């Protein structure tokens, strides 16, 4: 499953990051996953909890922010919501559209607990 390999790479990244910071447990992870990123947020949550089993991130709360897709027209500069890639400008019908948001996929925050807390 696509989301499973994504979840595993997120877990690898957050665990490596927490260990570098001297963390003993990860209690929360916040992701930004744009609506156009092609990732199912619900499925990713499910895979994330499976992928954290046996790691210091086990039981961490996963919060996923999903920015809407926005396109910008290369002809008239209009910005408008897009739900898929091959969008057309609603004003001038140009196909020269640049996606300005909605493709994000990044780890925004990791909540790390240090020893003794
Ligand atoms: Zn336009």
Boltz pocket constraint, residues with backbone or C-beta under 6 A from the ligand:
constraints:
  - pocket:
      binder: B
      contacts: [[A, 73], [A, 74], [A, 75], [A, 76], [A, 77], [A, 78], [A, 89], [A, 90], [A, 91], [A, 92], [A, 93], [A, 94]]
      max_distance: 6.0
